[in-house]
Amino acid sequence: MAKKQKKARKPTQVWKVYESKGGSLSRKTSSCPKCGPGVFLAKHANRISCGKCGYTEMSAKK
């Protein structure tokens, strides 16, 4: 059997994750409460979730 080709991964777009205020950096997104401060939560249309442990918070309906 032939092996599948792997898709090329895009590097993380760091300028979208951090914000510079007066010479200091701050995070735009929140971190995972289970994994700790090094893991960001991904924002989706109706939830935020952790890609490492699977932690999910559902957003309230408008």
C-alpha positions in Angstrom: 0.0 0.0 0.0 1.1 3.5 -0.7 1.6 5.9 2.2 -0.5 9.0 2.4 1.1 12.4 2.0 1.2 14.6 5.0 -0.3 18.0 4.8 2.1 20.9 5.4 1.3 22.6 8.7 1.1 26.4 8.9 3.3 28.0 11.6 1.4 29.7 14.5 0.5 33.3 13.7 1.9 34.8 16.9 0.8 38.3 16.1 -2.8 37.2 16.4 -2.3 35.6 19.9 -0.5 38.4 21.7 -1.0 42.2 22.0 1.6 44.8 22.7 0.7 47.5 25.2 3.3 50.1 26.3 6.3 47.8 25.8 4.8 44.7 27.5 3.0 41.7 25.9 -0.4 40.4 27.0 -2.4 37.4 25.8 -5.6 38.0 23.8 -7.1 34.6 24.5 -7.5 32.7 27.8 -5.5 29.7 28.9 -6.9 26.3 29.8 -7.8 25.9 33.4 -6.7 22.2 33.4 -3.5 22.4 31.4 -2.2 25.6 32.8 -0.9 29.0 31.5 1.0 27.5 28.5 -2.0 26.2 26.6 -4.4 28.5 24.8 -8.2 27.9 24.3 -9.4 28.0 20.7 -12.3 30.2 19.9 -15.1 28.6 17.8 -18.5 29.9 16.8 -20.4 28.4 19.8 -17.6 27.3 22.2 -14.1 27.6 23.3 -12.0 24.5 23.6 -8.6 23.1 24.5 -6.8 21.1 21.8 -4.6 19.3 24.3 -7.0 17.9 26.9 -10.4 18.4 25.3 -11.8 20.9 27.9 -14.8 22.8 26.4 -16.9 25.7 27.5 -20.1 26.3 25.6 -21.1 30.0 24.8 -24.5 31.3 25.8 -27.1 31.7 23.1 -27.9 35.3 22.1 
